[in-house]
Amino acid sequence: MKGASCPRGQTRRNHGMHMFTRKTEPAVPANESAKPSVVPGPSNRTLISMQSSALLSRGLSIKGSVKFLNELLIDGEVEGTIDSTGTLTIGEYARIRGEIRTKSVKVRGMVESNIFVTERCELQAGCTLRGDIEAPRLVVNENATFLGSAKVGTGKSLPQIVLNNP
């Protein structure tokens, strides 16, 4: 049992070489066999996804400014400003104390600050927002708690809607 005495890495490597040999059995020019044809597609998509979104996980606490470009999910605590041209998701375990300025935001956790967005603000069920909102579009789901005022619309014709919760 030669395989049992080899380290796991060698067994996998030998197995991988066997599979590679089978794939190259058909006549393929040498320069094309060096190009991995399957790997770049999924690999590139994974890299793009990882570069375009980020996570501040539960248990993480930040004091100061948070800036990002594309997408950010916060499930921890932030005390300070959040500034972005991208999309922010505030997770159900998040606690935010500080001004939020972004393209769009979905709130599931607790926010104690004002929110300014250029596209859309969504207050999802179970969230609590203590602060004001300025947004072209505002969605307030059932069972969301909102204590503050909202300016909804675009430009100088921005109407003011005041929602008071008991």
ROSE-4610 file (N, C-alpha, C; in Angstrom, 1 decimal, always signed):
// ROSE-4610
residu = [M/M/M/K/K/K/G/G/G/A/A/A/S/S/S/C/C/C/P/P/P/R/R/R/G/G/G/Q/Q/Q/T/T/T/R/R/R/R/R/R/N/N/N/H/H/H/G/G/G/M/M/M/H/H/H/M/M/M/F/F/F/T/T/T/R/R/R/K/K/K/T/T/T/E/E/E/P/P/P/A/A/A/V/V/V/P/P/P/A/A/A/N/N/N/E/E/E/S/S/S/A/A/A/K/K/K/P/P/P/S/S/S/V/V/V/V/V/V/P/P/P/G/G/G/P/P/P/S/S/S/N/N/N/R/R/R/T/T/T/L/L/L/I/I/I/S/S/S/M/M/M/Q/Q/Q/S/S/S/S/S/S/A/A/A/L/L/L/L/L/L/S/S/S/R/R/R/G/G/G/L/L/L/S/S/S/I/I/I/K/K/K/G/G/G/S/S/S/V/V/V/K/K/K/F/F/F/L/L/L/N/N/N/E/E/E/L/L/L/L/L/L/I/I/I/D/D/D/G/G/G/E/E/E/V/V/V/E/E/E/G/G/G/T/T/T/I/I/I/D/D/D/S/S/S/T/T/T/G/G/G/T/T/T/L/L/L/T/T/T/I/I/I/G/G/G/E/E/E/Y/Y/Y/A/A/A/R/R/R/I/I/I/R/R/R/G/G/G/E/E/E/I/I/I/R/R/R/T/T/T/K/K/K/S/S/S/V/V/V/K/K/K/V/V/V/R/R/R/G/G/G/M/M/M/V/V/V/E/E/E/S/S/S/N/N/N/I/I/I/F/F/F/V/V/V/T/T/T/E/E/E/R/R/R/C/C/C/E/E/E/L/L/L/Q/Q/Q/A/A/A/G/G/G/C/C/C/T/T/T/L/L/L/R/R/R/G/G/G/D/D/D/I/I/I/E/E/E/A/A/A/P/P/P/R/R/R/L/L/L/V/V/V/V/V/V/N/N/N/E/E/E/N/N/N/A/A/A/T/T/T/F/F/F/L/L/L/G/G/G/S/S/S/A/A/A/K/K/K/V/V/V/G/G/G/T/T/T/G/G/G/K/K/K/S/S/S/L/L/L/P/P/P/Q/Q/Q/I/I/I/V/V/V/L/L/L/N/N/N/N/N/N/P/P/P]
num = [1/1/1/2/2/2/3/3/3/4/4/4/5/5/5/6/6/6/7/7/7/8/8/8/9/9/9/10/10/10/11/11/11/12/12/12/13/13/13/14/14/14/15/15/15/16/16/16/17/17/17/18/18/18/19/19/19/20/20/20/21/21/21/22/22/22/23/23/23/24/24/24/25/25/25/26/26/26/27/27/27/28/28/28/29/29/29/30/30/30/31/31/31/32/32/32/33/33/33/34/34/34/35/35/35/36/36/36/37/37/37/38/38/38/39/39/39/40/40/40/41/41/41/42/42/42/43/43/43/44/44/44/45/45/45/46/46/46/47/47/47/48/48/48/49/49/49/50/50/50/51/51/51/52/52/52/53/53/53/54/54/54/55/55/55/56/56/56/57/57/57/58/58/58/59/59/59/60/60/60/61/61/61/62/62/62/63/63/63/64/64/64/65/65/65/66/66/66/67/67/67/68/68/68/69/69/69/70/70/70/71/71/71/72/72/72/73/73/73/74/74/74/75/75/75/76/76/76/77/77/77/78/78/78/79/79/79/80/80/80/81/81/81/82/82/82/83/83/83/84/84/84/85/85/85/86/86/86/87/87/87/88/88/88/89/89/89/90/90/90/91/91/91/92/92/92/93/93/93/94/94/94/95/95/95/96/96/96/97/97/97/98/98/98/99/99/99/100/100/100/101/101/101/102/102/102/103/103/103/104/104/104/105/105/105/106/106/106/107/107/107/108/108/108/109/109/109/110/110/110/111/111/111/112/112/112/113/113/113/114/114/114/115/115/115/116/116/116/117/117/117/118/118/118/119/119/119/120/120/120/121/121/121/122/122/122/123/123/123/124/124/124/125/125/125/126/126/126/127/127/127/128/128/128/129/129/129/130/130/130/131/131/131/132/132/132/133/133/133/134/134/134/135/135/135/136/136/136/137/137/137/138/138/138/139/139/139/140/140/140/141/141/141/142/142/142/143/143/143/144/144/144/145/145/145/146/146/146/147/147/147/148/148/148/149/149/149/150/150/150/151/151/151/152/152/152/153/153/153/154/154/154/155/155/155/156/156/156/157/157/157/158/158/158/159/159/159/160/160/160/161/161/161/162/162/162/163/163/163/164/164/164/165/165/165/166/166/166]
x = [+0.8/+0.0/+0.9/+1.4/+2.3/+1.6/+0.3/-0.5/-0.6/-0.7/-0.9/+0.4/+1.6/+2.8/+3.2/+2.5/+2.8/+2.0/+2.6/+1.8/+0.6/-0.4/-1.6/-1.4/-0.5/-0.2/+0.3/+1.2/+1.7/+0.6/-0.2/-1.3/-2.2/-2.6/-3.4/-2.7/-1.4/-0.6/-0.6/-0.3/-0.2/-1.6/-2.6/-4.0/-4.2/-3.8/-4.1/-3.3/-2.1/-1.3/-2.0/-2.5/-3.2/-4.4/-5.1/-6.3/-5.8/-4.7/-4.1/-3.7/-3.1/-2.7/-3.8/-4.9/-6.1/-6.7/-6.7/-7.2/-6.4/-5.1/-4.2/-4.0/-4.7/-4.5/-4.9/-5.9/-6.2/-5.1/-4.8/-3.7/-4.1/-3.3/-3.4/-2.0/-1.9/-0.6/+0.0/+1.3/+2.0/+1.7/+1.6/+1.4/+0.0/-1.0/-2.3/-2.6/-1.8/-2.0/-1.5/-0.6/-0.1/-1.1/-2.1/-3.1/-4.3/-4.5/-5.7/-7.0/-7.8/-9.0/-10.2/-10.3/-11.4/-11.2/-10.0/-9.7/-10.0/-9.6/-9.7/-11.2/-12.2/-13.5/-14.0/-14.1/-14.6/-13.7/-12.4/-11.4/-11.5/-11.7/-11.8/-13.1/-14.2/-15.5/-15.3/-14.6/-14.5/-13.7/-12.6/-11.8/-12.6/-13.4/-14.2/-15.1/-15.8/-16.7/-16.0/-14.9/-14.2/-13.7/-13.3/-12.9/-14.0/-15.2/-16.3/-17.1/-17.0/-17.8/-16.9/-17.3/-16.6/-17.5/-16.9/-17.7/-17.0/-17.8/-17.3/-18.2/-17.6/-18.4/-18.8/-19.7/-20.3/-19.1/-19.1/-18.1/-17.0/-17.0/-16.0/-16.5/-15.6/-16.0/-15.0/-15.5/-14.7/-15.1/-14.1/-14.3/-13.5/-14.2/-13.6/-14.4/-13.8/-14.4/-14.3/-15.4/-15.4/-15.7/-14.8/-15.0/-14.9/-15.7/-15.7/-16.2/-15.9/-16.3/-17.6/-17.7/-18.7/-19.8/-19.5/-20.5/-19.9/-20.7/-20.2/-21.3/-21.1/-22.1/-21.4/-22.1/-21.7/-22.6/-22.0/-22.8/-22.1/-21.2/-20.5/-21.0/-20.1/-20.4/-19.5/-20.1/-19.3/-19.8/-18.8/-19.0/-18.2/-18.8/-18.2/-18.9/-18.3/-19.0/-18.8/-19.8/-19.7/-20.0/-19.0/-19.1/-18.7/-19.6/-19.4/-20.2/-19.7/-20.5/-21.2/-21.1/-21.7/-22.9/-23.1/-24.3/-23.9/-24.6/-24.3/-25.5/-25.1/-26.1/-25.7/-26.7/-26.5/-27.2/-26.4/-26.9/-27.7/-28.4/-29.3/-28.6/-27.3/-26.5/-25.7/-25.8/-25.0/-25.6/-24.7/-25.1/-24.2/-24.9/-24.2/-24.5/-23.5/-23.6/-22.7/-23.3/-22.6/-23.3/-23.0/-23.6/-23.3/-24.3/-24.2/-24.5/-23.5/-23.7/-23.2/-24.2/-23.9/-24.9/-24.7/-25.6/-26.9/-26.9/-28.1/-27.7/-28.8/-28.6/-29.8/-29.5/-30.5/-30.2/-31.2/-31.0/-31.8/-31.0/-31.7/-31.4/-30.3/-29.9/-30.3/-29.5/-29.8/-28.9/-29.5/-28.8/-29.2/-28.2/-28.5/-27.8/-28.3/-27.7/-28.5/-28.1/-28.8/-28.3/-29.2/-28.8/-29.1/-28.1/-28.2/-27.8/-28.8/-28.5/-28.9/-28.2/-28.4/-29.4/-29.7/-30.6/-31.8/-31.5/-32.6/-32.2/-33.1/-33.0/-34.1/-33.7/-34.7/-34.6/-35.6/-35.7/-36.4/-35.7/-36.2/-36.8/-37.7/-38.3/-37.3/-37.6/-36.7/-35.7/-35.5/-34.5/-35.0/-34.1/-34.4/-33.6/-34.2/-33.5/-33.9/-32.9/-33.2/-32.4/-33.0/-32.3/-33.2/-32.6/-33.4/-32.8/-33.7/-33.4/-33.6/-32.6/-32.8/-32.5/-33.5/-33.4/-34.4/-34.0/-35.0/-36.1/-35.7/-36.7/-36.5/-37.6/-37.6/-38.6/-38.1/-39.0/-38.9/-40.1/-40.2/-41.0/-40.4/-41.1/-41.9/-42.8/-43.6/-42.7/-42.9/-42.1/-40.8/-40.6/-39.4/-39.7/-38.7/-38.9/-38.1/-38.8/-38.2/-38.6/-37.7/-37.9/-37.1/-37.8/-37.1/-38.0/-37.3/-38.1/-37.4/-38.2/-37.7/-38.0/-37.0/-37.2/-37.0/-38.1/-38.1/-38.4/-37.6/-37.7/-36.4/-36.4/-35.1/-35.0/-33.8/-33.6/-34.2/-34.5/-35.1/-36.5/-37.2/-38.6/-38.8/-37.8/-37.8/-38.9/-39.9/-41.0/-40.5/-41.0/-40.7/-41.8/-41.5/-42.5/-42.0/-42.8/-42.5/-43.2/-42.5/-43.2/-42.9/-43.9/-43.7/-44.2/-43.4/-43.8/-44.0/-45.1/-45.4/-44.3]
y = [-1.2/+0.0/+1.2/+1.5/+2.7/+4.0/+4.1/+5.4/+5.6/+4.6/+4.8/+5.4/+5.1/+5.6/+7.0/+7.5/+8.8/+9.9/+11.0/+12.1/+12.5/+13.1/+13.4/+14.3/+15.2/+16.1/+15.4/+14.4/+13.6/+12.8/+12.2/+11.4/+12.3/+13.5/+14.4/+14.8/+15.1/+15.6/+14.5/+13.3/+12.2/+12.0/+12.1/+11.9/+13.0/+14.2/+15.4/+15.2/+14.7/+14.5/+13.4/+12.4/+11.4/+12.0/+12.9/+13.5/+14.4/+15.1/+16.0/+15.2/+14.1/+13.2/+12.8/+12.4/+12.0/+13.1/+14.3/+15.5/+15.8/+15.6/+16.0/+14.8/+13.7/+12.6/+12.9/+13.7/+14.1/+15.0/+15.0/+15.8/+17.2/+17.9/+19.4/+20.0/+21.1/+21.7/+22.0/+21.9/+22.1/+23.5/+24.5/+25.9/+26.0/+25.4/+25.5/+24.6/+23.5/+22.7/+23.4/+24.4/+25.1/+26.1/+26.5/+27.5/+26.7/+27.1/+26.4/+27.1/+26.2/+26.8/+26.9/+26.1/+26.2/+27.1/+27.2/+28.0/+29.5/+30.2/+31.6/+32.1/+31.5/+32.0/+32.1/+31.0/+31.1/+31.9/+31.7/+32.4/+33.9/+34.4/+35.9/+36.4/+35.6/+36.1/+36.1/+35.2/+35.2/+36.4/+36.7/+37.9/+39.2/+39.3/+40.5/+40.7/+39.6/+39.6/+40.0/+39.4/+39.7/+41.2/+41.7/+43.1/+44.1/+43.7/+44.7/+44.7/+43.8/+43.8/+43.5/+44.0/+43.8/+43.6/+43.0/+42.7/+43.2/+43.9/+44.2/+43.3/+42.2/+41.2/+41.5/+40.7/+40.8/+40.6/+41.5/+41.5/+42.5/+43.1/+44.1/+45.4/+46.3/+47.6/+48.6/+49.7/+50.7/+52.0/+52.9/+54.3/+55.1/+55.9/+56.7/+56.6/+57.0/+57.1/+55.7/+55.4/+54.2/+54.7/+54.3/+54.7/+53.5/+53.3/+52.2/+52.6/+51.8/+52.2/+51.5/+50.2/+49.4/+48.9/+47.8/+47.3/+47.0/+47.2/+46.9/+46.4/+45.3/+44.8/+45.0/+45.7/+45.9/+45.1/+44.3/+43.5/+43.8/+44.7/+45.0/+46.4/+47.1/+48.4/+49.4/+50.6/+51.7/+52.9/+53.7/+55.0/+56.0/+56.7/+57.6/+57.7/+58.4/+58.6/+57.4/+57.2/+56.2/+57.0/+56.9/+57.7/+56.8/+56.8/+56.0/+56.4/+55.9/+56.1/+54.7/+53.8/+52.4/+52.1/+50.8/+50.3/+49.8/+50.2/+49.8/+49.0/+47.8/+47.0/+47.0/+47.4/+47.4/+46.1/+45.1/+43.8/+43.9/+42.8/+42.8/+42.9/+42.6/+42.8/+44.1/+44.9/+46.1/+47.2/+48.1/+49.3/+50.4/+51.4/+52.5/+53.8/+54.5/+55.9/+56.8/+57.6/+58.5/+58.7/+59.7/+60.1/+59.1/+58.8/+57.9/+58.6/+58.6/+59.2/+58.2/+57.7/+56.7/+56.7/+55.9/+55.8/+55.2/+54.0/+53.4/+52.6/+52.4/+51.7/+50.8/+49.6/+48.8/+48.6/+48.9/+48.9/+47.7/+46.8/+45.7/+45.8/+46.6/+46.7/+48.0/+48.5/+49.8/+50.9/+52.0/+53.2/+54.4/+55.1/+56.3/+57.5/+57.9/+59.0/+59.4/+60.3/+60.8/+60.0/+59.7/+59.0/+59.9/+60.1/+60.8/+59.9/+59.6/+58.7/+59.4/+59.0/+59.6/+58.8/+57.5/+56.7/+56.1/+55.3/+54.6/+54.2/+54.4/+54.0/+53.0/+51.8/+50.8/+50.4/+50.6/+50.2/+48.9/+47.8/+46.5/+46.1/+45.1/+44.6/+44.3/+44.8/+44.6/+45.6/+46.6/+47.6/+48.7/+49.5/+50.7/+51.9/+52.9/+54.1/+55.3/+55.9/+57.2/+58.2/+58.9/+60.0/+60.4/+61.3/+61.8/+61.1/+61.2/+60.6/+61.6/+61.7/+62.4/+61.4/+61.2/+60.2/+60.4/+60.1/+60.2/+59.2/+58.0/+56.9/+56.3/+56.1/+55.6/+54.4/+53.3/+52.1/+51.8/+51.7/+51.4/+50.1/+49.0/+47.7/+47.7/+46.8/+46.6/+46.1/+46.5/+46.2/+46.8/+47.9/+48.7/+49.9/+50.3/+51.4/+52.6/+53.7/+54.9/+56.1/+56.7/+57.9/+59.0/+59.9/+61.0/+61.6/+62.3/+62.9/+62.4/+62.5/+62.1/+63.1/+63.4/+64.2/+63.3/+63.1/+62.1/+62.8/+62.6/+63.2/+63.6/+64.5/+64.9/+66.4/+66.9/+68.3/+69.2/+70.5/+71.5/+71.2/+70.4/+70.1/+69.0/+68.7/+67.6/+67.8/+67.0/+67.2/+66.7/+67.2/+66.7/+65.9/+64.7/+63.8/+63.5/+63.8/+63.5/+62.4/+61.3/+60.1/+60.1/+60.0/+59.9/+58.6/+57.9/+56.6/+56.8/+56.2/+56.3/+55.7]
z = [+0.0/+0.0/+0.0/-1.1/-1.3/-1.0/-1.3/-1.1/+0.4/+1.2/+2.7/+3.3/+2.8/+3.4/+2.9/+1.8/+1.3/+2.0/+2.2/+2.8/+1.9/+2.5/+1.8/+0.6/+0.7/-0.4/-1.6/-1.4/-2.5/-3.2/-2.4/-3.0/-3.9/-3.4/-4.2/-5.4/-5.3/-6.4/-7.5/-7.1/-8.1/-8.7/-7.9/-8.5/-9.5/-9.1/-10.0/-11.3/-11.3/-12.5/-13.3/-12.7/-13.5/-14.2/-13.6/-14.3/-15.4/-15.1/-16.1/-17.4/-17.1/-18.2/-19.1/-18.4/-19.2/-20.0/-19.5/-20.2/-21.5/-21.4/-22.5/-23.5/-23.4/-24.3/-25.7/-26.0/-27.4/-27.9/-29.2/-29.8/-29.6/-28.8/-28.6/-28.8/-29.5/-29.6/-28.3/-28.1/-26.8/-26.2/-27.0/-26.4/-25.9/-26.4/-25.9/-24.7/-24.5/-23.4/-22.1/-22.3/-21.1/-20.6/-21.5/-21.1/-20.4/-19.1/-18.5/-19.0/-19.6/-20.3/-19.4/-18.3/-17.4/-16.3/-15.8/-14.5/-14.6/-15.7/-15.7/-15.5/-16.1/-16.0/-14.6/-13.9/-12.5/-11.6/-11.8/-11.0/-11.1/-12.3/-12.6/-11.9/-12.0/-11.4/-9.9/-9.3/-7.9/-7.5/-8.2/-7.8/-8.0/-9.0/-9.2/-8.0/-7.6/-6.5/-5.2/-5.0/-3.7/-3.7/-4.9/-4.9/-4.8/-5.2/-5.3/-4.0/-3.1/-1.9/-0.7/+0.5/+1.7/+2.9/+4.0/+5.1/+6.4/+7.2/+8.6/+9.5/+10.0/+10.6/+12.0/+12.5/+13.9/+14.9/+15.9/+16.9/+16.6/+15.4/+15.0/+15.4/+16.0/+16.4/+15.8/+15.2/+14.5/+15.0/+15.4/+15.8/+14.7/+14.0/+12.9/+11.6/+10.5/+9.2/+8.5/+7.9/+7.0/+5.6/+4.6/+3.2/+2.4/+1.4/+0.5/-0.9/-1.9/-3.3/-3.8/-3.6/-4.3/-3.3/-2.6/-1.7/-0.3/+0.7/+2.1/+2.9/+3.6/+4.6/+6.0/+6.8/+8.2/+9.1/+10.0/+11.0/+12.3/+12.4/+13.7/+14.1/+14.9/+15.4/+14.7/+14.3/+13.8/+14.5/+15.0/+15.6/+14.8/+13.9/+13.0/+11.7/+10.8/+9.5/+8.5/+7.7/+6.6/+5.3/+4.4/+3.2/+2.0/+1.0/-0.2/-1.4/-2.5/-3.8/-4.1/-3.2/-3.4/-2.6/-2.4/-1.7/-0.3/+0.7/+2.1/+2.6/+3.2/+3.9/+5.4/+6.2/+7.7/+8.2/+8.6/+9.0/+10.3/+10.6/+11.7/+13.1/+13.2/+14.4/+14.5/+13.5/+13.4/+14.3/+14.8/+15.5/+15.0/+14.4/+13.7/+14.5/+14.8/+15.4/+14.7/+13.7/+12.9/+11.6/+10.9/+9.7/+8.5/+7.8/+6.6/+5.3/+4.4/+3.1/+2.1/+1.3/+0.3/-0.9/-1.9/-3.0/-2.6/-1.9/-1.4/-0.1/+0.7/+1.9/+2.3/+2.8/+3.3/+4.8/+5.7/+7.1/+7.7/+8.4/+9.1/+10.6/+11.0/+12.4/+13.0/+13.9/+14.6/+14.1/+13.8/+13.3/+14.2/+14.7/+15.5/+14.8/+13.7/+12.9/+11.7/+11.0/+9.8/+8.6/+7.6/+6.4/+5.2/+4.4/+3.1/+2.0/+1.1/-0.1/-1.4/-2.4/-3.7/-4.6/-4.1/-4.9/-4.1/-3.0/-2.4/-0.9/+0.0/+1.4/+1.7/+2.2/+2.6/+4.1/+4.8/+6.2/+6.3/+6.6/+6.6/+7.9/+7.9/+9.1/+10.2/+11.4/+12.6/+12.8/+11.9/+12.1/+13.0/+13.5/+14.2/+13.7/+13.3/+12.9/+13.7/+14.4/+15.1/+14.4/+13.5/+12.8/+11.6/+10.8/+9.6/+8.4/+7.3/+6.1/+5.0/+4.0/+2.8/+1.7/+0.8/-0.2/-1.4/-2.6/-3.7/-3.6/-3.0/-2.8/-1.4/-0.7/+0.6/+0.7/+1.2/+1.4/+2.9/+3.5/+4.9/+5.0/+5.4/+5.5/+6.8/+6.8/+8.0/+9.2/+10.4/+11.6/+11.6/+10.8/+10.9/+11.9/+12.7/+13.6/+13.1/+12.9/+12.4/+13.2/+13.9/+14.7/+14.2/+13.4/+12.7/+11.6/+10.8/+9.7/+8.4/+7.3/+6.0/+4.9/+4.1/+2.9/+1.7/+1.0/-0.1/-1.4/-2.4/-3.7/-4.2/-5.2/-5.8/-5.9/-5.8/-6.0/-5.0/-5.4/-4.5/-4.2/-5.0/-4.8/-3.8/-3.1/-2.1/-1.0/-1.1/-0.1/+1.3/+2.3/+3.6/+4.2/+4.6/+5.2/+6.6/+7.6/+8.9/+9.5/+9.9/+10.4/+11.9/+12.7/+14.2/+14.6/+15.3/+15.9/+17.4/+17.9/+19.4/+20.2]
